[in-house]
Amino acid sequence: MKQTVLLLILLFCSAEVPAQDEKTVDLDGIEVRASRVIIRPDGRKLIPSDKQKAASTSGYSLLNKLSLPNLRVDEVTNSITALGNKGMVQVLINNRSASVEDMLSLSPQSVKSVDFIENPGLRYGTDVAYVVHIHTLRAVSGYTVGFNGLNSLTTLYGHNTVYGQLNRGNSEFGVSYNSGYVSRSASDYDEQSFYHLADQTVRSITRRNVDGKMSSLNHGVQLKYTLADSSSYVFQASLNGQFSRIPKSSMTRELQDGTDYTLSHSSNRETSSSPSLDLYFYRALGKRQELTLNVVGTLIDTYWKQTDDEGEDYRYSVDGKTYSLLSEAVYEHRLQPFTFSLGAHYSLKYTANQYSGNVESLNHIHTSSGDVYGEIAGSWGRLRYKADVGITQSRYRQDGFRDRFWMFRPKFSLGYPMTDRLYLSYTFDTYKHVSRIALTSDARIRQNSMEWLVGNPNLQPARLREHQARFTYQTPRLTANLVGTYRLVPHSNMVVYERTNDNLFIQTQRNQRGVSFLVVQATGRYDVIPEKLIVSMNGGINRFWNRGDAYTHTYTSYSYGASVQAYLGKWALMGLFDNGWSWMEGEGVGISGSASSIQATYRIRNGSISLHWNNPFQAHPRSLKSEVRSSLIQKYITTRYRHQGNMVSLNFTWRLSHGQKYRDVQRTLQNKETDAGILK
């Protein structure tokens, strides 16, 4: 009876980690048992089952079946999002940054294991909440050609990828092409705003979308060459090109200002191209040492045009170019009883954005950053430890504005197995927290007839501190986690609303007293029938404190979700749900929409067919709800996307391989640039 009660309690607190078996695995010189999940101080290693790999159609599909805690993996949009709003999710394949093309062309059967790093070390950079590292075998002979296409049956939306790979001895040649399209009606947008005017009266304006259209096209191509002797060296050169176009997005909005009703019209269009070259080199220096180098050069060329006639005609355009160079070097020495790593990052970036029309501004922004760090990871008896020490330096220059920032960055993690089933870990981290680069522009952009968005080049980085404690309970069929995280960001850049004498409302950012939040989450998974039926659940409570110079706001939210997986011969069935994520930052509250889907996959020869039903039984699912709680302006906004309601999509994959043999591959770095720095 006691065991039954304990099982129910742990299952109620739970969310996900793949099943375990009783095999013995040798991992980094430490022999461990229960190889489906291997707990580490900074996260866990997961070994997908053969059934999970056989039922997966891509890298996204496999990660979705692993149900990684606090991540939303969307196979329809090819996206991975951190539900905790903590930062970016970095996805790697054999230690290299993985593109959408890489994830779609990945063979799930070649995957050995997946590292889910919940406390990324200094080598992964800043603002990275989670790292998902997929380890695969590398083909040394033969060829592969394939197709992965997902297209909606209920709306004009889809993305399709074709790829090929040829292996001859130590050489590998790869090529891939992808295209995506979407055409839909405008979102359902409902806004109620209250403006406190200078004469102490309140002006109420309601804005609602009544008509509109949005369409976009994107293309991507990747050429890759790899020369590798996996036991001693790897060289890879990758040439990538991404091209996107929004021909025109138009919207008609109804405005109610007191008793007056008017219609406003807005539109925008955008074109963007981004070629990049990625060079990677790995060299083993004997049996215990290795050196890794990576250099990435990127150009982002963007044109954006916006029109809006609310109140008066307002038009502007942006012609921008961003050039960046990212580099990294890592040296690692596996000693006994610890591993020592030494690394350095350096980046250069130049952004030139020309605003014209009603916005007249020319931004020349020069940024650079560099850091060096050392890391020691090992064990002392049953205690596992990992310690990082680094120094970060960044420079910023925009016309007459200049800034330099230095920071000492320590981080450490401790893990201790209390029993064979209970594991305890603690992590402390501190790192630089910087505003989105676009907000450091000195441009002024009108949002509507009452509001303006103004950048602030004087924003300073903040020093973030984070504490995290984790309890993990694990049996061959059950894994449950309880995690508490406290984050403190003093002198953070926070929103400020100001009112001019002519009753215009300015939104900008300044460094203010700071923000903090506390998150307690329980996650877990139970194998009801091992390899056949898996149930996962999660739940959490989130508390936020926002202390500006002239305001203090607090907010509490709750999160929960569940998923069920069933494997029946050639069929794989999956259902999942989460209620999204609610947060508060500055004077704004954001509530992301919930996610739910039902998926069925059937394996066929050399491929699979999958049917996805997203947001079932919902005609107009909510994608975002937001509030502004300033003393000068209060806003309540709800956005819904009609095309996402009861959205049914068909995913077809086909892969033909011939004469392939595999061996392990070694790689270690990841870099890329995607930010064009445009204020919209």
PEGI-V812084 format. One record per residue. N is the residue number from 1. RES is the residue in one letter. SS is DSSP state (H for helix, E for strand, L for the rest). Layout:
N:RES:SS ; N:RES:SS
//
This chain:
1:M:L ; 2:K:H ; 3:Q:H ; 4:T:H ; 5:V:H ; 6:L:H ; 7:L:H ; 8:L:H ; 9:I:H ; 10:L:H ; 11:L:H ; 12:F:H ; 13:C:L ; 14:S:L ; 15:A:L ; 16:E:L ; 17:V:L ; 18:P:L ; 19:A:L ; 20:Q:L ; 21:D:L ; 22:E:L ; 23:K:L ; 24:T:E ; 25:V:E ; 26:D:E ; 27:L:E ; 28:D:L ; 29:G:L ; 30:I:E ; 31:E:E ; 32:V:E ; 33:R:E ; 34:A:L ; 35:S:L ; 36:R:L ; 37:V:E ; 38:I:E ; 39:I:E ; 40:R:E ; 41:P:L ; 42:D:L ; 43:G:E ; 44:R:E ; 45:K:E ; 46:L:E ; 47:I:L ; 48:P:L ; 49:S:L ; 50:D:H ; 51:K:H ; 52:Q:H ; 53:K:H ; 54:A:H ; 55:A:L ; 56:S:L ; 57:T:L ; 58:S:L ; 59:G:H ; 60:Y:H ; 61:S:H ; 62:L:H ; 63:L:H ; 64:N:H ; 65:K:H ; 66:L:H ; 67:S:L ; 68:L:L ; 69:P:L ; 70:N:L ; 71:L:E ; 72:R:E ; 73:V:E ; 74:D:E ; 75:E:L ; 76:V:L ; 77:T:L ; 78:N:L ; 79:S:E ; 80:I:E ; 81:T:E ; 82:A:E ; 83:L:L ; 84:G:L ; 85:N:L ; 86:K:L ; 87:G:L ; 88:M:E ; 89:V:E ; 90:Q:E ; 91:V:E ; 92:L:E ; 93:I:E ; 94:N:L ; 95:N:L ; 96:R:E ; 97:S:E ; 98:A:L ; 99:S:L ; 100:V:H ; 101:E:H ; 102:D:H ; 103:M:H ; 104:L:H ; 105:S:H ; 106:L:L ; 107:S:L ; 108:P:H ; 109:Q:H ; 110:S:H ; 111:V:E ; 112:K:E ; 113:S:E ; 114:V:E ; 115:D:E ; 116:F:E ; 117:I:E ; 118:E:L ; 119:N:L ; 120:P:L ; 121:G:L ; 122:L:H ; 123:R:H ; 124:Y:H ; 125:G:L ; 126:T:L ; 127:D:L ; 128:V:E ; 129:A:E ; 130:Y:E ; 131:V:E ; 132:V:E ; 133:H:E ; 134:I:E ; 135:H:E ; 136:T:E ; 137:L:E ; 138:R:E ; 139:A:E ; 140:V:E ; 141:S:E ; 142:G:E ; 143:Y:E ; 144:T:E ; 145:V:E ; 146:G:E ; 147:F:E ; 148:N:E ; 149:G:E ; 150:L:E ; 151:N:E ; 152:S:E ; 153:L:L ; 154:T:L ; 155:T:L ; 156:L:E ; 157:Y:E ; 158:G:E ; 159:H:E ; 160:N:E ; 161:T:E ; 162:V:E ; 163:Y:E ; 164:G:E ; 165:Q:E ; 166:L:E ; 167:N:E ; 168:R:E ; 169:G:L ; 170:N:L ; 171:S:E ; 172:E:E ; 173:F:E ; 174:G:E ; 175:V:E ; 176:S:E ; 177:Y:E ; 178:N:E ; 179:S:E ; 180:G:E ; 181:Y:E ; 182:V:E ; 183:S:E ; 184:R:E ; 185:S:E ; 186:A:L ; 187:S:L ; 188:D:E ; 189:Y:E ; 190:D:E ; 191:E:E ; 192:Q:E ; 193:S:E ; 194:F:E ; 195:Y:E ; 196:H:E ; 197:L:L ; 198:A:L ; 199:D:L ; 200:Q:L ; 201:T:L ; 202:V:E ; 203:R:E ; 204:S:E ; 205:I:E ; 206:T:E ; 207:R:E ; 208:R:E ; 209:N:E ; 210:V:E ; 211:D:E ; 212:G:E ; 213:K:E ; 214:M:E ; 215:S:E ; 216:S:E ; 217:L:E ; 218:N:E ; 219:H:E ; 220:G:E ; 221:V:E ; 222:Q:E ; 223:L:E ; 224:K:E ; 225:Y:E ; 226:T:E ; 227:L:E ; 228:A:E ; 229:D:E ; 230:S:L ; 231:S:L ; 232:S:L ; 233:Y:E ; 234:V:E ; 235:F:E ; 236:Q:E ; 237:A:E ; 238:S:E ; 239:L:E ; 240:N:E ; 241:G:E ; 242:Q:E ; 243:F:E ; 244:S:E ; 245:R:E ; 246:I:E ; 247:P:E ; 248:K:E ; 249:S:E ; 250:S:E ; 251:M:E ; 252:T:E ; 253:R:E ; 254:E:E ; 255:L:E ; 256:Q:E ; 257:D:E ; 258:G:L ; 259:T:L ; 260:D:E ; 261:Y:E ; 262:T:E ; 263:L:E ; 264:S:E ; 265:H:E ; 266:S:E ; 267:S:E ; 268:N:E ; 269:R:E ; 270:E:E ; 271:T:E ; 272:S:E ; 273:S:E ; 274:S:E ; 275:P:E ; 276:S:E ; 277:L:E ; 278:D:E ; 279:L:E ; 280:Y:E ; 281:F:E ; 282:Y:E ; 283:R:E ; 284:A:E ; 285:L:E ; 286:G:L ; 287:K:L ; 288:R:L ; 289:Q:E ; 290:E:E ; 291:L:E ; 292:T:E ; 293:L:E ; 294:N:E ; 295:V:E ; 296:V:E ; 297:G:E ; 298:T:E ; 299:L:E ; 300:I:E ; 301:D:E ; 302:T:E ; 303:Y:E ; 304:W:E ; 305:K:E ; 306:Q:E ; 307:T:E ; 308:D:E ; 309:D:L ; 310:E:L ; 311:G:L ; 312:E:L ; 313:D:L ; 314:Y:E ; 315:R:E ; 316:Y:E ; 317:S:E ; 318:V:E ; 319:D:E ; 320:G:E ; 321:K:E ; 322:T:E ; 323:Y:E ; 324:S:E ; 325:L:E ; 326:L:E ; 327:S:E ; 328:E:E ; 329:A:E ; 330:V:E ; 331:Y:E ; 332:E:E ; 333:H:E ; 334:R:E ; 335:L:L ; 336:Q:L ; 337:P:L ; 338:F:E ; 339:T:E ; 340:F:E ; 341:S:E ; 342:L:E ; 343:G:E ; 344:A:E ; 345:H:E ; 346:Y:E ; 347:S:E ; 348:L:E ; 349:K:E ; 350:Y:E ; 351:T:E ; 352:A:E ; 353:N:E ; 354:Q:E ; 355:Y:E ; 356:S:E ; 357:G:E ; 358:N:L ; 359:V:L ; 360:E:L ; 361:S:E ; 362:L:E ; 363:N:E ; 364:H:E ; 365:I:E ; 366:H:E ; 367:T:E ; 368:S:E ; 369:S:E ; 370:G:E ; 371:D:E ; 372:V:E ; 373:Y:E ; 374:G:E ; 375:E:E ; 376:I:E ; 377:A:E ; 378:G:E ; 379:S:E ; 380:W:E ; 381:G:L ; 382:R:L ; 383:L:E ; 384:R:E ; 385:Y:E ; 386:K:E ; 387:A:E ; 388:D:E ; 389:V:E ; 390:G:E ; 391:I:E ; 392:T:E ; 393:Q:E ; 394:S:E ; 395:R:E ; 396:Y:E ; 397:R:E ; 398:Q:E ; 399:D:L ; 400:G:L ; 401:F:E ; 402:R:E ; 403:D:E ; 404:R:E ; 405:F:E ; 406:W:E ; 407:M:E ; 408:F:E ; 409:R:E ; 410:P:E ; 411:K:E ; 412:F:E ; 413:S:E ; 414:L:E ; 415:G:E ; 416:Y:E ; 417:P:E ; 418:M:L ; 419:T:L ; 420:D:L ; 421:R:L ; 422:L:E ; 423:Y:E ; 424:L:E ; 425:S:E ; 426:Y:E ; 427:T:E ; 428:F:E ; 429:D:E ; 430:T:E ; 431:Y:E ; 432:K:E ; 433:H:E ; 434:V:L ; 435:S:L ; 436:R:L ; 437:I:H ; 438:A:H ; 439:L:H ; 440:T:H ; 441:S:L ; 442:D:L ; 443:A:L ; 444:R:E ; 445:I:E ; 446:R:E ; 447:Q:L ; 448:N:L ; 449:S:L ; 450:M:L ; 451:E:E ; 452:W:E ; 453:L:E ; 454:V:E ; 455:G:L ; 456:N:L ; 457:P:L ; 458:N:L ; 459:L:L ; 460:Q:L ; 461:P:L ; 462:A:E ; 463:R:E ; 464:L:E ; 465:R:E ; 466:E:E ; 467:H:E ; 468:Q:E ; 469:A:E ; 470:R:E ; 471:F:E ; 472:T:E ; 473:Y:E ; 474:Q:E ; 475:T:L ; 476:P:L ; 477:R:L ; 478:L:E ; 479:T:E ; 480:A:E ; 481:N:E ; 482:L:E ; 483:V:E ; 484:G:E ; 485:T:E ; 486:Y:E ; 487:R:E ; 488:L:E ; 489:V:E ; 490:P:E ; 491:H:L ; 492:S:L ; 493:N:E ; 494:M:E ; 495:V:E ; 496:V:E ; 497:Y:E ; 498:E:E ; 499:R:E ; 500:T:L ; 501:N:L ; 502:D:L ; 503:N:L ; 504:L:L ; 505:F:E ; 506:I:E ; 507:Q:E ; 508:T:E ; 509:Q:E ; 510:R:E ; 511:N:E ; 512:Q:L ; 513:R:L ; 514:G:E ; 515:V:E ; 516:S:E ; 517:F:E ; 518:L:E ; 519:V:E ; 520:V:E ; 521:Q:E ; 522:A:E ; 523:T:E ; 524:G:E ; 525:R:E ; 526:Y:E ; 527:D:E ; 528:V:E ; 529:I:E ; 530:P:L ; 531:E:L ; 532:K:L ; 533:L:E ; 534:I:E ; 535:V:E ; 536:S:E ; 537:M:E ; 538:N:E ; 539:G:E ; 540:G:E ; 541:I:E ; 542:N:E ; 543:R:E ; 544:F:E ; 545:W:E ; 546:N:E ; 547:R:E ; 548:G:L ; 549:D:L ; 550:A:L ; 551:Y:L ; 552:T:E ; 553:H:E ; 554:T:E ; 555:Y:E ; 556:T:E ; 557:S:E ; 558:Y:E ; 559:S:E ; 560:Y:E ; 561:G:E ; 562:A:E ; 563:S:E ; 564:V:E ; 565:Q:E ; 566:A:E ; 567:Y:E ; 568:L:E ; 569:G:L ; 570:K:L ; 571:W:E ; 572:A:E ; 573:L:E ; 574:M:E ; 575:G:E ; 576:L:E ; 577:F:E ; 578:D:E ; 579:N:L ; 580:G:L ; 581:W:L ; 582:S:E ; 583:W:E ; 584:M:E ; 585:E:E ; 586:G:L ; 587:E:L ; 588:G:E ; 589:V:E ; 590:G:E ; 591:I:E ; 592:S:E ; 593:G:L ; 594:S:L ; 595:A:E ; 596:S:E ; 597:S:E ; 598:I:E ; 599:Q:E ; 600:A:E ; 601:T:E ; 602:Y:E ; 603:R:E ; 604:I:E ; 605:R:L ; 606:N:L ; 607:G:E ; 608:S:E ; 609:I:E ; 610:S:E ; 611:L:E ; 612:H:E ; 613:W:E ; 614:N:E ; 615:N:L ; 616:P:L ; 617:F:L ; 618:Q:L ; 619:A:L ; 620:H:L ; 621:P:L ; 622:R:E ; 623:S:E ; 624:L:E ; 625:K:E ; 626:S:E ; 627:E:E ; 628:V:E ; 629:R:E ; 630:S:L ; 631:S:L ; 632:L:L ; 633:I:E ; 634:Q:E ; 635:K:E ; 636:Y:E ; 637:I:E ; 638:T:E ; 639:T:E ; 640:R:E ; 641:Y:L ; 642:R:H ; 643:H:H ; 644:Q:H ; 645:G:L ; 646:N:L ; 647:M:E ; 648:V:E ; 649:S:E ; 650:L:E ; 651:N:E ; 652:F:E ; 653:T:E ; 654:W:E ; 655:R:E ; 656:L:E ; 657:S:E ; 658:H:E ; 659:G:E ; 660:Q:E ; 661:K:E ; 662:Y:E ; 663:R:E ; 664:D:E ; 665:V:L ; 666:Q:L ; 667:R:L ; 668:T:L ; 669:L:L ; 670:Q:L ; 671:N:L ; 672:K:L ; 673:E:L ; 674:T:L ; 675:D:L ; 676:A:L ; 677:G:L ; 678:I:L ; 679:L:L ; 680:K:L
//
